[in-house]
Amino acid sequence: MLYLNASNINELGVDWHDLTTIISKAVTALHNNDYAQPIKPYLRYGHPRNRIIAMPAYVGGSTPLAGIKWIASFPENIYHNKPRAHSVTILNEHDSGIPLCVINTAAISAIRTAAVSGAIVQEYLSIKDDNQRFTVAIMGFGPIGQTHLKMITALLGERIERIFLYDIHPVDLSQIDPVWRDKVQIAGSWQEAYLVANIFITCTVSSSPYVDLPPVKGSLQLNVSLRDYQASMRSFMDIIIVDDWDEVCRENTDIENMHKTTGLEKGDTLSIADIIYTKALQQATPDAVIMFNPMGMAIFDIAVGGYYYNEAMRRNAGTVLPD
């Protein structure tokens, strides 16, 4: 069995175009019902915000694979100089169940999260004028925010006009590639960034929603952290996308609150398969505000884990553990 850690993943590198392709292939398996993914259970104890989540899945297609991600999220860790999230992913051979690989790093989870956002960004770009430039805003600049910055700069490149970053803690400028430093502006408030952003990305650990202002027309709202928008914001969202309705409409997410407060139903939303496989955004008007709410699908973790496992085997990376 192969063992990969954070150093191995860093050695293998991140190709955002490859990774968004991996996500698109997994969406094809999702659309074709060539997958298995039970509702993930949340293990809670102690502080009510702490959770450890089990995410098992099988994803089919040309390179089928099964496995599970076991991810802990302890928001208070950030106040004790500890990472908020820790995760271990186990990959199993699809037709025998034999464990093939253990990936022991939360980096793989951050990469998956940003790759899914990236796949939606690519669909958003496909309906925009090729000459349009974009102002990007990222709320929260921890590991998820930093990974999203790397993803968005890789996919948008010179189409980026400005990048606003906002965090309740000082932003670590050393985490910003010098190539992009002159386009980065540290916002004094979330409103300063939000009111001008064509692409607004929430990567916070907010315990209560705060976004309560009309968004920029034609913008993409990537609600990655899921608990930042007040329920009344539904009225400003022309297209609401979810990765999986049954997963995301629970655990006090913005989608659950919109469901309870404003009557939002599954039929009022589009799925990630609608967007990536059937290209539903091609019907959007230029001024449509698009909101993506990803709870996190285990099939994407297994697909991205499989990508790194195959890369490691091809490049002789990682450590082989004895049975």
N, C-alpha and C positions, 0 to 999 in steps of 0.2 A: 504494500500500500504506500502511496506517495504522500508525503507531508509537505505542505507549503505554508510559509509564514509571511509576515508583512514584508520582510526583506526580499523574499522570492517574488512576490507580486510586484514589488518596486523594480526588481531586476528585469522582469518580463515586460514591464511598461504598460502604458495605456494608449491604445489606438481607438479614439472615439468613433471613428467611422466604422471600424470593424465591430465595435461593441454595439453600436446602434443597429447594425446589420444582424447581429446575434439576437437582439431584442425583436426585430422584425420577423425573424425566422420562428422565434418562440410564439409570436402573435399568430403566425400562420397555423402552428400546431393548436393554439387556442381556438382559432376560428374553425378548424377542422375537427374539433372535439378530440384531438389526439393528445390528451393530457389527463392528469389526475391531480386534484389539489383540494384536500379537505379544508374546511374553515380552520384557521389557525387558532389554537388555544393560547390564552394569556395566563401565565403563572404570576400571581400577585401576592405580596406579603410585605409587612412593614409599612413604609410610606406608600400611600395609595397611587402615587405617580410611577413607582417602580414596577417594572414588568420584565419577564423573560418569556419570549415568544417562540413557539415551535412552528416551523414552516416546512412541512414535508410536501414533496411534489414529484410527479413524473412528467417529463416533457418529451414528446415524440418527435417525428420528423426524420431527417436523414441521419442524425446522430443522437438517438434516444438515450436518455439518462434519467436515473431516479436519484433521490437524495433528500436531505433535510438541512435547514439552517436553524441553529439555536442561537438566538440573539437576545442579549440583555440590554435594556435601556434604563439607566438610573440617572434622571436629569440632575439630581443634586450633586452628582460627581464633579460637575464643572466647577463647583465652589470648593472642591477639595483637591484640585490639581490632578484629577483622574479623568480619563476619557468617559464621555457619557455612555457610549455603546461598546459592547464587546460581542463578537460572534465567532462561531465555529460552524463550518459547512462540511458535511460528509456527503460524498458522491458514491453512488452504488451502480454497478453494472446493471443495465435495465433488465436483462433476461436471466440473470442468476442471483441478483441481490448481493453479489460479492462487493465489499467495500473497496473502492479504487483509490480514493484520495480524501485527505482531511486538509481543509484550508482554515488555518487558525489566525484570523485577522479581521477586524472590523472594516479594514480598507476595502475588502471585496464587496461588502454591503453598500458602502458609500459609492463605489464604482457602479454597482447595479442600479442604485437609485438615480444617479446622474445619467446613466445610459438610457434608462426609460424616459427621463425628462428630455434627453437628446433626441430620441425617436419622435417625440411629440413636437419638439422644436423644428425638426426637419420637415414635418408635415405642415407646420405653420409657415415656414419659409416658402414652401411650394405654392402658397396662395398669395404671396406678396410679390410686388414688383422687384425684379432683379437688382435694381439700382437703389432700393430703399435701404437706409441705414437705421440702426436701432440703438436706443438707449436701454441698457439693461440695469436692473436693480436687484440686489441680493440682500435679503433680510436675514441676519444671522451669519456669522463668518467662522463657525466651527468647522469640523471636518467635512460635513455635508455641504456647507456653503463654499468652502474652498474647492471641493471636488466639482461643484457646479460651475464655479468660475473657470476652471480648467476646461470643462466640457464646452461651455458656451463660447469661449474664445477660440477653441479648436474648430467649432462648427460655423461660427459667424465670421471669424477672421476680420478682414478689413471693413466688413459691413457694420462693425460696432462703432457707434459715435461716441458714447460715453458709458462708463460703468460706475454705478453708485453702490457703495457698500454701507451697510448700517448694522451695528451691533451695540448691545447695551454695555459691552466691555470694549476696551481699546482694540482696534483692528491691528492684527499682526501683519505689518507691511512686508515682512520677509516671506510671507506665503504667497505674494503676488509676483508673477513672472515679470522681470524688468522690462520685457518687451511691451507689456500692457500698462506699466506703472503710470505713464503720462495720461492715460485715458481714465484712470481710476480717481474717483472723488469720494471721500468719506462724508456721508450725509450726516447732518446734525439731527435728523429725525426721520422716521419712516415716511412721513408725509412728503418731505422734500424729495425723496427718491420716487415714491409711488406716483405722484402727480405728473411725472414726466416720463415714466417708464413704458416702453413698448413691450418689454418682457420683464415681468415682476416675479421674483422667485422667493418663496418663503422657506427658510431653512432654520427655523427657530425652535426653541423648546417652550414656546408660549403656553401658559396654562389657561389663558382666556383670550377670546377673539378681540382684536383691536381695529382691524381694517373696516372703516365705515364711510369711506368717501368714494364718489364715482371714479372708476378707472379711466385711463386713456382709451379713447375709441380705437377699435381695431387691435387692442393689445392682447397679449397672451399672459394669463395669470397662472403660474405654475405653483400650485398650493401644496408644496412638497411636505410641509410640516403639519398640514391638515387642520390646524386649530387657530388660525389667524384671522379669518373673515367672519364678521357678524352675519347672522342668519339673514338679515335684511338685504345683504349684498346680492342675494339671489336675483333681485330685480334688475341688476346691472349686467348680469351674465347672460349673453345671448346663446352660448353653447357651453354646456357643462359636461365634461368628460370624466369618467371614472375608469379605473382599471377593472374593478370587480364590485358591483353594487352591494352584494351581500357582505363583502368584507368591509367596505368603506362606510356603510351606513350603520355604524356602531362605534362604541368606545369614545363617545363624545366628540366625534369629528364634526367639522363644519357641515359635511353632507348630512350627517344624522340630525344636527340642529336645524338645518334647512328643511329636512323631511318632517320633523316634529313641529316646527314653528310656521313654515310657509307651505307645507303640503307637497314638497318636492317628492316625486316618485321615480322609480326606475325608468319608466317610460319617458320621463322628461330629460333623461340623460343619454349620452352616447358612450359606448364602451371603447376601450383602447383598440379592440378589433375593428370596430366601425371606422376608426380614424386611420389606422395603419393598413388594414387589409382592404377595406372597401372604399377608402379615400373619401370619407364623408365630408371632410373640410372643404373639398372642392366646391361645395354648394354654399359656402359661407359668403356673406357680403363683406366688402372691404372694411366696414366699420364694426363688424361683429366682435364683441369681447368674448374671448375663449378662456375657459377655466378648466384646468386639469387637476384632478384630485386622486393621487395614487396612494392607496393604502399599502401597496407593496405585495406583489404576487410571487409566491414561492417558485413558480415555473421560471421566472426571470433570474432568480438567484441560482437555480440549478443550471440554467443555460449559460450564464456568465461564469459560474464555477467550472462548467465543462469546457468552456473556451480556454480558461487558464490551465486547466489540467492538460488539455491537448497541447497547448503551447509549451508547458513545462516538459511534457514527454518528448516533444519534438526538439527542444533545445537543451535537454538533459539538465533541467533545473529542479531544485527541491531535494528532499532527502527520502530515500526508500526505507520504510520501516519494516522490520521482520514481522512475520505472522506470530 
